[in-house]
Amino acid sequence: MKRRIVVALVFILAIGLCAGLIWFNFFRDKMITQFFATMQQPPQVISAAKVEAKTWTPSISAIGTAKAANGVELAFETAGIVSEIKFKANQNVRQGEVLVQLDDSVERADIQDVQANVKTAESSFERAKTLSSRGYGTEANLDQASALLAAARSRLARLQATIEQKALKAPFSGVIGIPRVDVGQYLQPGTVIASFQDLSSMKVDFTVPEQRAGEVRLGQEIHLGTTEGNLPFKGRVIGKDPRVDPKTRLVAVQALVEDNKDGAILPGQFLHVEVILPEQPNVMTVPQTAVIASLYGDYVYTIDEEQKDGKPVLVAKQVFVKTGRRRGGALEIVSGVNAGQQVVASGQNKLQSGAAVKIDNTIDVTKLDASKLASGQ
């Protein structure tokens, strides 16, 4: 009998212990859930910027190629053997300086004979002219003497022109490149001697889409440079084709950079170009880093102040916006936010709509290079 009572008590105690453990686990889970549900998340540290109504300077971006305002590939018009090269690579040359001399010894020897013939023809003409004026000579003799003089002078002029062609002169002041011929080499007409460029001013050829060709005007200012976002050089539009290329649907434009300091732009160089258009006032802008692209559209996080537990708290709220043009590190906002509102400029990757935030503008993202921000640098 006692044995049964002991077994019953042990069984009851075991059931009670199990029930207690189950209740404890249930109570613990409930308290943990309640704790996390009511726990206040610490504010996320972000940087902020204001939506500003700025005077916007729109532009047309393009890719261009530079060429010298005066630039040629020097070549001879006549054949001959190179007797002297009078320049060195990258030498500054003035207009009219002789650069390469071909052997002209034969022509210079012939010129003495031709000059003597000219003097003889001049004497014969003067004699025939005198006789004709006195009535002793015929008109036929005078005409023949005149024709012989003209022929002699023509041969002299042709020979002098040949001698001139044997000396290659600088057609303008500029910088000459690497010589492509050697002394003693026989040259055919048209053989390129060297590249010759005037680097003081440069022309830039680029194209714009046909839809925006009407915005380009002669005399418009352009900014250009070798890297996007850094356009230190200025120029002006000097020409635009009056037709659209039917293959590319682009319009060719040419600009002039009149002051190419220290030859910083070289012929053939790849350039980023911006055609500056008239200014537009009161354009809403935010830093490009403030806008996030998604499948549902572009959006920003605005920063609003709310009261929680009697205390003011900054809260980030997701707002969809319609964006427009980009320039530098700024992005136009067509609709969605108003001037003066604060938006999150960086740190959005750790935010959800309604999250508490703390502003830290130690680093001003509006002054950073947009290309570096995009690449995470």
C-alpha positions in Angstrom: 0.0 0.0 0.0 2.7 2.4 1.0 4.6 1.5 -2.1 1.6 2.5 -4.3 1.3 5.8 -2.5 5.0 6.6 -3.1 4.7 5.8 -6.8 1.7 8.0 -7.1 3.4 10.9 -5.4 6.4 10.6 -7.6 4.2 10.5 -10.7 2.3 13.6 -9.5 5.6 15.4 -8.8 6.9 14.5 -12.3 3.8 15.8 -13.9 3.9 19.0 -11.9 7.6 19.5 -12.8 6.9 19.1 -16.5 3.9 21.4 -16.3 6.1 24.0 -14.6 8.8 23.7 -17.2 6.3 24.1 -20.0 4.8 27.2 -18.3 8.2 28.7 -17.7 9.3 28.3 -21.3 6.0 29.8 -22.5 6.3 32.7 -20.1 10.0 33.3 -21.1 9.2 33.4 -24.8 6.3 35.7 -24.2 8.5 38.1 -22.3 11.3 38.0 -24.8 8.8 38.8 -27.6 7.3 41.6 -25.7 10.7 43.0 -24.9 11.8 43.1 -28.5 8.4 44.4 -29.6 8.6 47.4 -27.2 12.4 47.9 -27.4 13.3 51.3 -29.1 15.8 50.9 -31.9 18.8 53.2 -31.6 18.7 56.1 -34.1 20.7 55.4 -37.3 23.5 57.9 -38.1 23.1 59.5 -41.5 24.1 62.7 -43.3 21.5 65.1 -44.5 21.1 67.8 -47.1 18.4 70.4 -47.8 16.2 70.5 -51.0 17.3 73.8 -52.6 15.8 76.0 -55.2 18.8 76.9 -57.3 19.6 78.7 -60.5 20.2 75.7 -62.8 22.7 75.9 -65.7 21.6 73.2 -68.1 24.0 71.7 -70.6 24.3 69.2 -73.4 26.9 66.5 -72.7 28.9 65.1 -75.6 32.2 63.3 -76.5 34.6 65.2 -78.8 37.9 64.9 -80.5 40.5 67.7 -80.6 42.5 69.0 -83.5 44.8 71.9 -84.0 43.2 75.0 -85.5 46.2 74.9 -87.8 47.6 71.5 -88.3 49.1 69.6 -91.3 51.2 66.7 -92.3 54.1 68.3 -94.1 55.1 66.9 -97.4 57.0 67.9 -100.6 55.4 68.7 -103.9 58.3 67.5 -105.9 60.7 64.6 -105.9 64.3 64.7 -104.8 67.1 63.6 -102.4 67.1 65.0 -98.8 70.3 67.0 -98.4 69.6 68.6 -95.0 67.1 68.3 -92.1 67.0 71.6 -90.2 64.7 70.7 -87.3 64.5 68.5 -84.2 61.4 66.8 -82.8 59.1 69.0 -80.8 60.9 72.2 -81.9 59.0 75.4 -82.0 59.2 76.8 -85.5 58.3 80.2 -86.9 56.4 80.7 -90.1 58.7 80.7 -93.2 61.6 78.8 -91.6 63.2 76.1 -93.8 62.6 72.7 -92.3 64.0 70.2 -94.9 66.1 70.9 -98.0 66.2 68.7 -101.0 69.3 68.7 -103.3 68.8 71.6 -105.8 72.4 71.8 -107.2 71.2 71.0 -110.7 68.5 73.6 -110.7 70.8 76.2 -109.3 73.4 75.4 -112.1 70.6 75.7 -114.7 69.4 79.0 -113.4 72.5 80.9 -114.5 72.0 79.7 -118.1 68.3 80.7 -118.0 69.1 84.1 -116.5 71.6 84.7 -119.4 68.9 83.8 -121.9 66.6 86.3 -120.3 69.1 89.1 -120.6 69.7 88.2 -124.2 66.0 88.1 -124.9 65.6 91.5 -123.1 68.3 93.0 -125.3 66.8 91.6 -128.5 63.4 93.0 -127.5 64.7 96.5 -126.7 66.6 96.5 -130.1 63.5 95.4 -132.0 61.4 97.9 -130.2 63.8 100.8 -131.0 64.1 99.8 -134.7 60.3 99.5 -134.9 59.8 103.0 -133.4 62.2 104.5 -136.0 60.6 102.7 -138.9 63.4 100.2 -139.6 61.9 97.1 -138.1 58.7 95.3 -138.8 55.9 94.5 -136.4 56.6 90.8 -136.9 60.2 91.1 -135.7 58.9 93.0 -132.6 56.3 90.4 -131.9 58.8 87.6 -132.2 61.3 89.3 -129.8 58.5 89.9 -127.3 57.5 86.2 -127.5 61.1 85.1 -127.0 61.4 87.3 -124.0 58.2 86.0 -122.5 59.3 82.4 -123.0 62.7 83.1 -121.4 61.1 84.8 -118.3 58.7 81.9 -118.0 61.5 79.3 -118.0 63.2 81.4 -115.3 60.1 81.7 -113.1 59.5 77.9 -113.5 63.0 77.1 -112.5 62.8 79.5 -109.5 59.6 77.8 -108.4 61.2 74.4 -108.6 64.1 75.6 -106.4 61.5 77.0 -103.9 59.7 73.6 -103.9 63.0 72.0 -102.9 63.0 73.9 -99.6 60.1 72.8 -97.3 59.1 75.9 -95.2 56.8 76.2 -92.2 53.4 77.3 -93.4 52.7 78.9 -90.0 54.2 79.1 -86.5 53.9 75.9 -84.5 55.4 72.7 -83.1 56.9 70.1 -85.4 56.9 66.4 -84.6 59.2 63.5 -85.2 61.1 63.5 -88.6 60.0 60.6 -90.8 62.8 60.9 -93.4 66.6 60.7 -93.3 69.4 62.6 -95.1 70.2 61.0 -98.4 66.7 59.5 -98.8 65.0 59.8 -102.1 61.5 61.2 -101.7 58.5 60.9 -104.0 56.0 63.8 -104.2 53.6 63.6 -101.3 55.9 61.8 -98.9 55.1 62.9 -95.3 58.0 64.6 -93.6 56.5 65.3 -90.1 53.4 66.3 -88.3 53.2 70.1 -87.8 50.7 71.6 -85.3 49.9 75.0 -83.9 48.9 74.1 -80.3 48.0 77.7 -79.2 44.4 77.2 -80.3 42.4 74.0 -80.8 39.2 73.0 -82.6 37.0 70.3 -81.1 34.6 68.3 -83.2 31.6 66.6 -81.4 28.0 65.6 -82.1 24.7 66.2 -80.4 21.4 64.3 -80.8 19.1 65.6 -83.4 16.4 66.4 -80.8 18.8 68.9 -79.1 20.5 70.3 -82.1 18.1 73.3 -82.1 19.5 74.3 -78.6 23.0 74.8 -80.0 23.9 78.3 -81.2 27.0 79.9 -82.7 29.0 81.6 -80.0 27.7 79.4 -77.2 30.1 78.7 -74.4 31.4 75.1 -73.9 33.4 73.5 -71.1 35.7 70.6 -71.8 38.3 68.3 -70.3 39.9 64.9 -70.4 37.9 63.5 -67.5 34.1 63.6 -66.9 33.2 66.0 -64.1 36.5 67.9 -64.5 36.2 70.4 -67.4 38.7 73.1 -66.8 38.9 74.4 -70.4 36.5 76.8 -72.1 35.7 77.5 -75.7 32.8 78.6 -78.0 30.8 77.0 -80.8 32.0 78.2 -84.2 30.0 75.9 -86.5 27.1 73.4 -86.8 26.2 71.2 -89.8 22.9 72.2 -91.4 21.9 68.5 -91.7 21.3 65.4 -89.6 23.4 62.3 -90.3 20.8 59.8 -91.4 22.9 56.9 -90.1 23.6 58.1 -86.6 20.8 60.7 -86.2 23.4 63.1 -84.9 24.4 66.7 -85.8 28.1 67.6 -86.1 29.2 70.7 -84.1 32.6 72.4 -84.0 34.0 74.5 -81.2 37.2 76.6 -80.8 39.4 76.8 -77.7 41.4 80.0 -78.3 43.8 79.7 -75.3 45.3 76.2 -75.1 47.6 76.9 -72.1 50.9 75.0 -72.2 49.5 72.8 -75.0 47.4 70.9 -72.4 45.0 69.7 -75.2 46.7 67.7 -77.9 45.4 67.0 -81.5 43.4 63.8 -81.6 42.7 63.8 -77.9 39.5 62.3 -76.5 37.5 65.0 -74.7 34.3 65.3 -72.6 32.3 68.3 -73.7 29.4 70.3 -72.2 27.5 72.9 -74.2 26.3 75.5 -71.7 22.7 76.5 -72.2 20.8 79.6 -70.7 20.3 79.6 -66.9 17.0 78.6 -65.4 15.9 79.9 -62.0 14.1 78.1 -59.1 15.0 74.5 -60.0 14.6 72.0 -57.1 17.8 70.1 -56.5 19.2 67.5 -54.1 22.6 65.7 -54.0 22.6 62.7 -56.5 23.4 60.4 -53.5 20.1 61.2 -51.9 18.0 59.5 -54.6 17.6 55.7 -54.7 16.4 53.9 -57.8 14.0 50.9 -57.4 11.7 48.8 -59.4 8.8 51.0 -58.2 10.5 54.3 -59.0 13.0 56.7 -57.6 12.6 57.8 -53.9 14.3 59.7 -51.2 14.1 59.6 -47.4 12.8 62.9 -45.9 13.6 63.8 -42.3 10.7 64.9 -40.1 10.5 65.7 -36.4 8.0 63.7 -34.4 7.1 63.4 -30.7 7.7 60.0 -29.0 7.3 59.6 -25.3 7.2 63.4 -25.0 10.5 63.8 -26.7 11.3 65.2 -30.2 12.7 62.5 -32.5 14.0 62.7 -36.1 12.3 60.1 -38.3 13.1 59.2 -41.9 10.2 58.7 -44.3 10.3 57.2 -47.7 8.9 59.6 -50.4 8.8 58.8 -54.1 10.0 61.5 -56.4 10.2 62.3 -60.1 13.7 63.2 -61.2 15.0 65.3 -64.1 18.4 66.4 -65.2 21.8 65.8 -63.6 24.7 68.3 -63.4 27.8 67.7 -61.3 26.7 66.2 -58.0 23.2 67.7 -58.2 20.0 66.1 -59.4 16.8 68.0 -60.4 13.6 67.0 -58.6 10.5 67.7 -60.7 8.0 66.6 -58.0 7.8 64.9 -54.7 9.6 67.2 -52.3 9.6 71.0 -51.6 12.4 73.5 -51.1 13.7 73.6 -47.5 12.9 69.9 -46.7 15.7 67.8 -45.4 16.6 64.5 -47.1 19.0 61.8 -46.2 22.1 62.3 -48.3 24.0 59.1 -47.3 23.4 56.1 -45.0 20.1 55.0 -46.7 21.2 51.4 -46.9 20.4 50.8 -43.2 17.1 52.7 -43.2 13.4 51.7 -43.3 10.5 54.2 -43.5 9.8 55.4 -40.0 13.2 54.7 -38.6 14.7 57.1 -36.1 17.8 58.9 -37.4 20.7 61.0 -36.1 22.3 63.6 -38.4 26.1 63.7 -38.6 27.3 66.1 -41.4 30.9 65.8 -40.5 31.5 64.9 -44.2 29.6 67.1 -46.6 28.6 64.7 -49.4 27.4 67.6 -51.6 31.1 68.6 -52.1 32.4 65.2 -52.9 33.1 64.0 -56.5 29.9 62.2 -57.6 31.9 59.6 -59.6 33.8 58.6 -56.5 30.6 58.4 -54.4 29.1 56.1 -57.0 32.1 53.9 -56.9 32.2 53.9 -53.2 35.5 55.7 -53.0 
